[in-house]
Amino acid sequence: MAPTAAAGVQHHPWDKAAEGWSRHSSLVNSWLHDVTVRMLSSASIAEGGRVLDVAAGAGGQTIDIARRVGPGGAVLAVDISARILQLASENAHAAGVSNVTTQLADAQQLGLAGASFDAAVSRLGLMFCPQPVLALREMAAALRPGGRLAAVVFSQPQANPCVAILMTTALRHAGRTAASPFEPGTLFSLGKPGVLAELLELAGFSDIKVEPVTAPMHLPSSRHYLDFIRSSGSPIMEILAPLPVPAQNDAWADMEEQLNRFTSADGWCGPNELLVGSGRLGAADATA
Ligand SMILES: C[S@@+](CC[C@H](N)C(=O)[O-])C[C@H]1O[C@@H](n2cnc3c(N)ncnc32)[C@H](O)[C@@H]1O
């Protein structure tokens, strides 16, 4: 079934990475397995729960949640890209879960106030919001009192050297410079120490925790990593898109050369560090 449309959402750059992200679902799911387990337990997702999954993508974590809540529970998967959300629906159907619905919406304008979800999550999506506090407030408005939120984002560039190489190299080849690696709406925007916790507090959460989780990505070679990024890494694809194809190829070759430093006798392993930020809606002394 096609996702429900929301007012104001048009074609989005992530549409172009949708097929690639979905095709790499097993890579993404194994890369993010541990952090996803942590996200789901930080959000206290349990059997029978009603869960909001924001920036759901092709539905990797949506399916995990659907299985965990079981037939008595439900998941609403929301994304800004109609194409990726359609793939999330198809992937959920193929996985045999029937308690998933989808809604096309910008996380910053969910329009789900009063929906009384038990939990809200977002895996690698919140950092793409230019105004993440709006997204967190919208998620808070969709929760019941005492409901829990957990979000996974990238930490700092130095702990994510491969992503940092992709960003700086793409920007350099595109003739652009970033004022800061933490610019709003970009990969590392919520990785600066203290930022995620502060935003969670501003959005009305208590019992706030922000914990780092290492998430190395294992692949046979740097070429495999770049194959993934070239088809699925929307932020990098977008930076390079205005360049002529030969210039784009130069940029990808430059990245591959730098990424080769993570090759060993065992293959290629790209280090990553993610943050799991979580909190409970309501005052610190409220009970869930
Ligand atoms: C890196 S993918 C992560 C997808 C999925 N959560 C996962 O971990 O496999 C980022 C997702 O965020 C979505 N996204 C980006 N900006 C968004 C926004 N403002 N509102 C809702 N979704 C957004 C993209 O369309 C994409 O599906």
The ligand as a Gaussian input file, in Angstrom:
#p B3LYP/6-31G(d) Opt

LIG

0 1
 C       20.287000       7.132000       7.176000
 S       18.613000       6.829000       6.753000
 C       18.094000       5.876000       8.164000
 C       16.884000       5.043000       7.868000
 C       16.498000       4.039000       8.962000
 N       16.105000       4.705000      10.172000
 C       17.633000       3.084000       9.224000
 O       18.345000       3.259000      10.240000
 O       17.845000       2.151000       8.431000
 C       17.918000       8.433000       7.096000
 C       16.410000       8.535000       6.891000
 O       15.967000       9.787000       7.411000
 C       14.942000      10.276000       6.582000
 N       14.795000      11.718000       6.818000
 C       15.702000      12.691000       6.558000
 N       15.224000      13.885000       6.938000
 C       13.980000      13.657000       7.461000
 C       12.985000      14.493000       8.030000
 N       13.167000      15.823000       8.140000
 N       11.831000      13.941000       8.452000
 C       11.633000      12.597000       8.342000
 N       12.539000      11.757000       7.826000
 C       13.697000      12.274000       7.395000
 C       15.422000       9.909000       5.182000
 O       14.401000       9.967000       4.222000
 C       15.979000       8.511000       5.419000
 O       14.990000       7.536000       5.235000

